[in-house]
Amino acid sequence: MNPPDENILVIRRSLFDELGNFHGLNFEPQKYLSAILSRGNNFFLPRAQAETDPTHKQIIPYVLLACGDKVLHYVRGKKAGEQRLVAKGSIGIGGHMNESDETLFALDEAAYRAGVEREVNEEIKIDSAFDDRIVALLNDDATEVGRVHLGIVHVFKLAEPKVEKREAMITNLAFLSREELRSRRDSLETWSQLCLDSLDRLLTR
């Protein structure tokens, strides 16, 4: 299955290398965000091109939803846009920033967060008050998918565990304890494994 025909937000890989390349999670997101969200440093490429071009990094908000001591988990169904992740478990709701989001960039962090919330609301319905925190950046050049993506990790701390799916690609939606998540680690997509391994730190930031 080919990627959807859309233009998505990217930065040059060289900018990421200049800011400081890393593997896994980086807990200094502000060091990167000011550059990533500056006009001229981000721009749009056709998704089909970006998916196979390691000289660019697609910017992907990756949102963990937590309520109390539980975190939302789901399985990516066959209708997932990223076919390389089908049938994988995930604790991150994520999506590309496409060209319709252009006016949100090169503004401020509040505008970026509003764009992220809109992206999340396309996939799930949140019937709870929540607090949005940017807690880390995520990079994994060891996989084909990770090589062309850069994650901005958010934690939405929900007052109540009231979440429903909107998209068909999301299946088996449930809030799970850390112990339940760890028992499923081998079935998780790589980004979720990396987040799970540092979950305590992510949720306390």
Residue pairs with C-beta under 8 A, 6 or more apart in sequence:
1 83
2 48
3 47
3 48
3 51
3 81
4 47
4 81
5 46
5 47
5 48
6 46
6 47
6 96
6 98
6 99
7 44
7 45
7 46
7 47
7 98
7 99
8 44
8 45
8 46
8 47
8 50
8 58
8 96
8 97
8 98
8 99
9 42
9 43
9 44
9 58
9 59
9 96
9 97
9 98
9 101
9 105
10 42
10 43
10 44
10 45
10 50
10 56
10 57
10 58
10 59
11 36
11 41
11 42
11 56
11 57
11 59
11 150
12 41
12 55
12 56
12 57
13 54
13 55
13 56
13 57
14 55
15 35
15 36
15 41
16 32
16 57
16 139
16 150
19 31
19 32
19 35
20 26
20 31
20 32
21 139
22 137
22 139
23 139
23 140
23 141
23 142
24 138
24 139
24 140
24 194
24 198
25 136
25 137
25 138
25 153
25 194
25 195
25 198
25 202
26 32
26 136
26 137
26 138
26 139
27 135
27 136
27 201
27 205
28 137
29 134
29 135
29 136
29 137
29 152
29 153
32 137
33 109
33 112
33 134
33 152
35 41
36 42
36 59
36 150
36 152
37 105
37 106
37 107
37 109
37 112
38 106
39 105
39 106
40 106
42 59
42 105
42 106
44 98
44 99
44 102
45 53
45 56
47 96
50 56
50 58
50 148
51 58
51 148
52 148
53 148
54 147
54 148
56 148
57 148
57 149
57 150
58 96
58 148
58 149
58 150
59 96
59 97
59 150
59 152
60 94
60 95
60 96
60 97
60 149
60 150
60 151
60 152
61 94
61 95
61 97
61 116
61 119
61 120
61 151
61 152
61 154
62 92
62 93
62 94
62 138
62 151
62 152
62 153
62 154
62 191
62 195
63 92
63 93
63 94
63 116
63 120
63 153
63 154
63 155
63 156
64 71
64 72
64 91
64 92
64 153
64 154
64 155
64 156
64 195
64 202
64 203
65 71
65 72
65 93
65 124
65 126
65 130
65 155
65 156
65 158
65 163
66 72
66 155
66 156
66 157
66 158
66 203
67 128
67 157
67 158
67 159
67 160
67 161
67 175
68 161
69 177
69 178
70 161
70 175
70 176
70 177
71 91
71 175
71 176
71 178
71 181
71 199
71 203
72 91
72 93
72 163
72 173
72 174
72 175
72 176
73 89
73 90
73 91
73 172
73 173
73 174
73 175
73 176
73 180
73 181
73 184
74 89
74 90
74 165
74 170
74 171
74 172
74 173
74 174
75 87
75 88
75 89
75 90
75 170
75 171
75 172
76 82
76 85
76 86
76 87
76 88
76 89
76 90
76 169
76 170
76 171
76 189
77 86
77 87
77 168
77 169
77 170
77 171
78 86
78 87
78 169
79 167
79 168
79 169
80 86
80 169
81 169
82 145
84 144
84 145
85 145
85 189
88 187
88 188
88 189
88 192
89 184
89 187
89 188
89 189
89 192
90 188
90 189
90 191
90 192
91 181
91 188
91 192
91 195
91 196
92 151
92 153
92 189
92 191
92 192
92 195
93 120
93 123
93 124
94 151
94 191
95 119
95 120
95 122
95 123
97 104
97 105
97 115
97 119
101 115
101 118
101 119
104 111
104 112
104 114
104 115
105 111
105 112
105 115
109 134
113 132
113 134
116 132
116 152
116 154
117 132
120 126
120 156
121 166
122 166
122 167
123 165
123 166
123 167
123 170
124 163
124 164
124 165
124 166
124 167
124 170
124 173
125 163
125 164
125 165
125 166
126 156
126 158
126 162
126 163
127 160
127 162
127 163
127 164
128 158
128 159
128 160
128 161
128 162
128 163
129 158
129 159
129 160
130 156
130 157
130 158
130 159
131 156
131 157
132 154
132 155
132 156
133 154
133 155
133 157
133 205
134 152
134 153
134 154
135 153
135 154
135 155
135 202
135 205
136 153
136 198
136 202
136 205
137 150
137 151
137 152
137 153
138 150
138 151
138 152
138 153
138 191
138 194
138 195
139 146
139 150
139 151
140 146
140 147
140 190
140 191
140 194
141 147
142 190
143 190
145 190
146 190
146 191
151 191
153 195
153 202
155 202
155 203
155 205
161 175
163 173
163 175
164 173
165 171
165 173
176 184
178 199
178 200
181 188
181 196
181 199
182 196
185 193
185 196
188 196
195 202
